[in-house]
C-alpha cells in the first residue's frame, strides 16, 4: 500500500491536524484502519496513539481509496474531543 497526503489542515481550536490522503493498493485488499494508522503516524512522525482514522472510502476496481484522519497534539485533547466507544452488553 502506498499512502500520499493530499491535504493537511491544522485545526488549532481542537489541537489536531486534519489529513486527507489517497491510498493506492492495486491487486491488494482494501487497507485496514490499523495499517493506515501506522502509515500516517510514520509520515507525520507522530505517536500512533494520537492518530485517529475516521474513514476509508474506496472506488470499486480502481485500487484507490480516500482516507480521512486526525492527528492530535496530546492524548488529553484526543480524549476530550473524540467520542467514547460504547461497551457491549452481555
C-alpha positions in Angstrom: 0.0 0.0 0.0 1.2 3.4 -0.9 -0.2 6.4 1.0 0.1 10.0 -0.2 -1.2 13.0 1.8 -3.3 15.2 -0.4 -4.5 17.9 2.0 -3.5 18.8 5.6 -5.2 21.4 7.7 -4.1 22.4 11.2 -7.1 23.0 13.5 -5.8 25.0 16.4 -9.1 25.1 18.2 -9.3 21.3 18.5 -5.5 20.8 18.8 -5.3 18.4 15.8 -4.2 18.2 12.2 -6.9 17.1 9.8 -5.5 15.0 7.0 -6.9 13.8 3.7 -4.9 11.2 2.0 -5.0 8.8 -1.0 -4.1 5.2 -0.7 -3.1 3.1 -3.7 -3.4 -0.6 -3.3 -3.7 -2.2 -6.7 -4.1 -6.1 -6.6 -4.4 -6.0 -2.8 -7.4 -5.8 -0.5 -8.6 -2.5 0.9 -6.2 -1.5 3.7 -7.3 -1.8 7.3 -7.6 1.2 9.6 -4.7 -0.2 11.7 -2.4 -0.3 8.6 -3.4 3.2 7.6 -2.9 4.4 11.1 0.7 3.1 11.2 1.5 4.6 7.8 0.1 8.1 8.8 2.0 8.0 12.1 5.3 7.3 10.3 4.7 10.0 7.7 3.7 12.6 10.2 6.3 11.5 12.8 3.6 11.3 15.5 2.8 8.7 18.1 0.4 6.0 16.8 -1.9 6.6 19.8 -2.6 10.1 18.7 -3.8 9.2 15.2 -7.5 8.5 14.5 -8.6 7.2 11.2 -12.1 8.4 10.5 -12.9 6.8 7.1 -11.6 4.8 4.2 -13.7 5.1 1.1 -12.6 3.1 -2.0 -13.7 3.1 -5.6 -14.6 -0.4 -6.9 -12.0 -1.9 -9.3 -9.6 1.1 -9.3 -7.4 0.2 -6.3 -7.5 3.7 -4.8 -9.2 4.9 -1.6 -9.7 8.3 0.0 -8.7 8.4 3.7 -9.6 11.0 6.3 -7.7 11.0 9.6 -6.9 13.2 12.6 -3.5 13.6 14.3 -3.9 15.1 17.8 -1.2 17.0 19.7 -1.7 15.2 23.0 -3.6 12.3 24.5 -5.7 14.5 26.7 -7.0 16.5 23.7 -7.9 13.2 21.9 -9.9 12.0 24.9 -11.7 15.4 25.2 -12.7 15.5 21.5 -13.3 12.0 20.3 -16.5 10.2 21.2 -16.2 7.3 23.7 -16.9 3.8 22.4 -19.9 2.1 23.9 -19.5 -1.0 25.9 -21.1 -4.2 24.8 -23.9 -5.5 26.9 -23.6 -9.1 27.7 
